[in-house]
């Protein structure tokens, strides 16, 4: 009910300028069947363009649990992406950074840890847990948790699958990194100086942009300008990260969007 109320509100908010603002439907893994129904409603009735799920477990249920397949199947059928976006403000006992609660400098440690580490674990579950083996047309975004850790994490997952995958019950037909490159995208912050290393290691086809607007620690109003000045990253890579890859993630018609922009300029 809370997700439904938020999804209604954010749709109304985006209607103030529907050419520039697109709503994203938040759903919860408390009940995957209800979540699937809410995604269907939000997309068909309210114009939402993706589904957003927290990367943390819910009551012990994680994203590669079989009962979540009804949600992934619905998202895939609707042709929208599944996006993971973390938080540092929740109280769930499953949050990885809760070990810092009550200890010195909790706020900084919590915020530094929760976003990237929860995305790493969710990504591991989606890739190694067989979700993208079962749903090979599902596009997945891992957003607002940096991208600099990605090359090492994919290498680690591949290495561990080589060593232990032969004994696992759920079979994979490709390496974890292959699934990522085929179906996944990751968000870079506008000031992430190690982006150049990520591009050197895995290329620039699977990276999108995050400005973190309107949070107080975000770079508004100079986020995009700062990204364009980021050293060590080519203009062509920046263009793909700002536009081409985002179009692919969300399944938008890029030519139509450019025509709309030209018509209203």
C-alpha positions as CSV (number, residue, x, y, z in Angstrom):
1,X,0.0,0.0,0.0
2,X,2.9,2.4,0.8
3,X,4.5,1.6,-2.6
4,X,1.2,2.2,-4.4
5,X,0.7,5.5,-2.7
6,X,4.3,6.7,-3.6
7,X,4.0,5.5,-7.1
8,X,0.7,7.4,-7.6
9,X,2.4,10.6,-6.1
10,X,5.5,10.4,-8.2
11,X,3.5,9.9,-11.3
12,X,1.5,13.0,-10.6
13,X,4.8,14.9,-9.8
14,X,6.3,13.9,-13.2
15,X,3.2,15.0,-15.1
16,X,4.3,18.6,-14.4
17,X,6.7,18.0,-17.4
18,X,6.3,14.5,-18.8
19,X,8.8,15.1,-21.6
20,X,11.6,15.5,-19.1
21,X,10.4,13.6,-16.0
22,X,9.7,9.9,-16.0
23,X,8.4,8.0,-12.9
24,X,10.0,4.8,-11.6
25,X,7.8,2.4,-9.6
26,X,9.1,1.3,-6.2
27,X,8.1,-2.2,-5.1
28,X,8.9,-4.4,-2.2
29,X,9.9,-8.1,-1.9
30,X,7.6,-8.5,1.1
31,X,5.1,-10.1,-1.3
32,X,6.5,-10.7,-4.9
33,X,3.1,-11.4,-6.4
34,X,1.7,-8.2,-5.1
35,X,4.8,-6.4,-6.2
36,X,4.4,-7.9,-9.7
37,X,0.7,-6.6,-9.8
38,X,1.8,-3.2,-8.7
39,X,4.5,-2.9,-11.4
40,X,1.9,-3.9,-14.0
41,X,-0.5,-1.2,-12.7
42,X,2.1,1.5,-12.4
43,X,3.4,0.9,-16.0
44,X,0.0,0.5,-17.7
45,X,-2.0,3.1,-15.7
46,X,0.6,5.6,-14.5
47,X,3.3,5.6,-17.2
48,X,6.2,4.3,-15.1
49,X,9.3,3.4,-17.0
50,X,11.1,1.0,-14.7
51,X,10.8,-0.9,-11.5
52,X,12.9,-0.1,-8.4
53,X,13.8,-2.6,-5.7
54,X,16.0,-2.3,-2.7
55,X,19.1,-4.5,-2.9
56,X,18.7,-5.7,0.7
57,X,16.9,-8.9,1.8
58,X,13.4,-8.7,3.1
59,X,12.5,-11.1,5.9
60,X,15.3,-13.4,4.8
61,X,14.1,-13.4,1.2
62,X,16.8,-12.4,-1.3
63,X,16.6,-11.5,-5.0
64,X,17.5,-14.9,-6.3
65,X,14.8,-16.7,-4.3
66,X,12.5,-18.7,-6.6
67,X,9.4,-16.9,-5.4
68,X,10.8,-13.6,-6.8
69,X,10.6,-15.0,-10.3
70,X,7.0,-13.9,-10.7
71,X,8.2,-10.3,-10.3
72,X,11.2,-10.6,-12.7
73,X,8.9,-12.3,-15.3
74,X,6.4,-9.4,-15.1
75,X,9.2,-6.8,-15.5
76,X,10.7,-8.7,-18.4
77,X,7.3,-9.0,-20.2
78,X,6.5,-5.3,-19.7
79,X,9.9,-4.5,-21.4
80,X,11.0,-2.2,-18.7
81,X,14.3,-2.4,-16.7
82,X,14.7,-3.7,-13.1
83,X,16.8,-1.2,-11.2
84,X,18.4,-1.6,-7.8
85,X,18.9,1.5,-5.6
86,X,20.1,1.3,-2.0
87,X,19.5,3.4,1.0
88,X,21.4,4.1,4.2
89,X,18.4,5.2,6.2
90,X,16.5,1.9,6.8
91,X,16.3,-0.1,10.0
92,X,16.2,-3.7,8.6
93,X,18.4,-6.1,10.5
94,X,19.6,-7.4,7.2
95,X,21.4,-4.2,6.2
96,X,25.1,-4.9,5.8
97,X,26.2,-1.7,7.6
98,X,24.1,-2.3,10.7
99,X,27.2,-3.6,12.4
100,X,28.3,0.0,12.8
101,X,25.2,1.1,14.7
102,X,26.2,2.5,18.1
103,X,29.9,2.7,17.2
104,X,31.9,5.9,16.5
105,X,31.3,7.8,13.3
106,X,28.3,5.6,12.3
107,X,26.9,8.1,9.8
108,X,30.0,8.2,7.6
109,X,30.7,4.5,7.8
110,X,27.1,3.6,7.1
111,X,26.8,5.9,4.1
112,X,30.1,4.8,2.7
113,X,29.4,1.1,3.1
114,X,25.7,0.6,2.5
115,X,25.3,1.8,-1.1
116,X,28.1,-0.1,-2.9
117,X,28.2,-3.2,-0.7
118,X,24.5,-3.9,-1.0
119,X,24.7,-3.4,-4.8
120,X,27.6,-5.8,-4.9
121,X,25.7,-8.5,-3.1
122,X,22.5,-8.0,-5.1
123,X,24.6,-8.1,-8.3
124,X,26.2,-11.3,-7.2
125,X,22.8,-12.9,-6.4
126,X,21.4,-11.9,-9.8
127,X,24.5,-13.1,-11.8
128,X,25.6,-16.2,-9.8
129,X,22.1,-17.0,-8.4
130,X,20.8,-17.8,-11.9
131,X,18.2,-15.0,-12.3
132,X,19.7,-13.8,-15.6
133,X,20.1,-17.3,-16.8
134,X,16.3,-17.7,-16.5
135,X,15.4,-14.2,-17.7
136,X,17.7,-13.5,-20.6
137,X,15.8,-10.4,-21.8
138,X,15.7,-8.7,-18.4
139,X,17.6,-5.5,-18.3
140,X,19.1,-4.6,-14.9
141,X,20.5,-1.4,-13.5
142,X,22.6,-1.1,-10.3
143,X,22.4,2.6,-9.5
144,X,23.9,5.1,-7.1
145,X,26.5,2.9,-5.5
146,X,29.6,3.9,-7.6
147,X,31.1,1.7,-10.3
148,X,34.8,1.7,-9.4
149,X,34.5,-1.7,-7.7
150,X,32.9,-3.4,-10.7
151,X,36.0,-4.8,-12.5
152,X,37.3,-6.5,-9.4
153,X,33.9,-7.8,-8.4
154,X,33.2,-9.4,-11.8
155,X,36.7,-10.9,-11.8
156,X,36.1,-12.3,-8.3
157,X,32.7,-13.8,-9.3
158,X,34.1,-15.4,-12.4
159,X,37.1,-16.8,-10.4
160,X,34.9,-18.3,-7.7
161,X,32.5,-19.8,-10.3
162,X,35.4,-21.5,-12.0
163,X,36.5,-22.9,-8.6
164,X,33.1,-23.8,-7.1
165,X,30.4,-23.6,-9.7
166,X,30.8,-27.2,-10.8
167,X,29.3,-28.3,-7.5
168,X,26.4,-25.9,-7.4
169,X,22.8,-27.1,-7.9
170,X,21.8,-24.1,-10.1
171,X,23.6,-24.3,-13.4
172,X,24.9,-21.4,-15.4
173,X,25.6,-21.4,-19.2
174,X,28.0,-18.4,-19.0
175,X,30.3,-16.7,-16.6
176,X,28.9,-14.1,-14.2
177,X,30.7,-11.3,-16.1
178,X,29.1,-12.4,-19.4
179,X,25.6,-12.0,-17.9
180,X,26.6,-8.5,-16.7
181,X,27.9,-7.4,-20.1
182,X,24.8,-8.8,-21.9
183,X,22.1,-7.5,-19.6
184,X,23.3,-5.1,-16.9
185,X,24.2,-1.4,-16.4
186,X,25.9,0.3,-13.5
187,X,25.7,4.0,-12.4
188,X,28.7,6.2,-12.1
189,X,28.8,9.3,-9.9
190,X,29.5,12.5,-11.8
191,X,32.8,13.0,-9.9
192,X,34.0,9.4,-9.9
193,X,37.6,9.8,-10.9
194,X,38.2,6.0,-11.1
195,X,35.7,5.8,-13.9
196,X,38.6,5.8,-16.4
197,X,39.9,2.6,-14.8
198,X,36.5,0.9,-15.2
199,X,36.3,1.8,-18.8
200,X,39.9,0.5,-19.4
201,X,38.9,-2.8,-17.8
202,X,35.4,-3.5,-19.1
203,X,34.6,-0.8,-21.7
204,X,32.0,1.9,-21.7
205,X,28.9,0.1,-22.9
206,X,27.3,-0.7,-19.5
207,X,27.7,2.5,-17.6
208,X,25.0,5.2,-17.0
209,X,25.1,8.5,-15.0
210,X,23.9,9.4,-11.5
211,X,23.6,13.0,-10.4
212,X,21.9,12.2,-7.0
213,X,19.5,15.1,-7.4
214,X,18.0,16.5,-5.1
215,X,20.0,15.1,-2.2
216,X,22.2,17.5,-0.2
217,X,25.4,15.6,-0.9
218,X,24.7,15.7,-4.6
219,X,26.5,18.0,-7.0
220,X,23.5,20.0,-8.2
221,X,23.5,22.3,-10.2
222,X,26.9,21.5,-11.6
223,X,26.9,17.7,-11.8
224,X,26.8,17.3,-15.5
225,X,29.3,20.1,-16.1
226,X,31.6,18.4,-13.6
227,X,31.2,15.1,-15.4
228,X,32.1,16.6,-18.7
229,X,35.3,18.0,-17.2
230,X,36.2,14.6,-15.6
231,X,39.8,13.8,-16.6
232,X,40.9,10.6,-18.3
233,X,37.5,9.8,-19.9
234,X,37.0,10.4,-23.6
235,X,34.2,12.6,-25.0
236,X,32.8,9.6,-26.8
237,X,32.6,7.6,-23.6
238,X,31.0,10.5,-21.8
239,X,28.4,10.8,-24.6
240,X,27.5,7.1,-24.3
241,X,27.3,7.3,-20.5
242,X,25.1,10.4,-20.6
243,X,22.8,9.3,-23.5
244,X,23.3,6.1,-25.5
245,X,23.5,3.7,-22.6
246,X,20.6,5.3,-20.7
247,X,18.5,4.9,-23.8
248,X,19.3,1.2,-23.9
249,X,18.8,0.7,-20.2
250,X,15.3,2.2,-20.2
251,X,14.3,1.1,-23.7
252,X,13.5,4.6,-24.9
253,X,13.3,5.7,-28.5
254,X,16.2,8.0,-28.7
255,X,15.3,9.5,-32.1
256,X,11.8,10.4,-30.9
257,X,13.2,12.0,-27.7
258,X,15.6,14.2,-29.9
259,X,12.7,15.2,-32.1
260,X,10.6,16.2,-29.0
261,X,13.5,18.2,-27.7
262,X,14.0,20.0,-31.0
263,X,10.3,20.8,-31.3
264,X,10.2,22.4,-27.9
265,X,13.6,24.2,-28.2
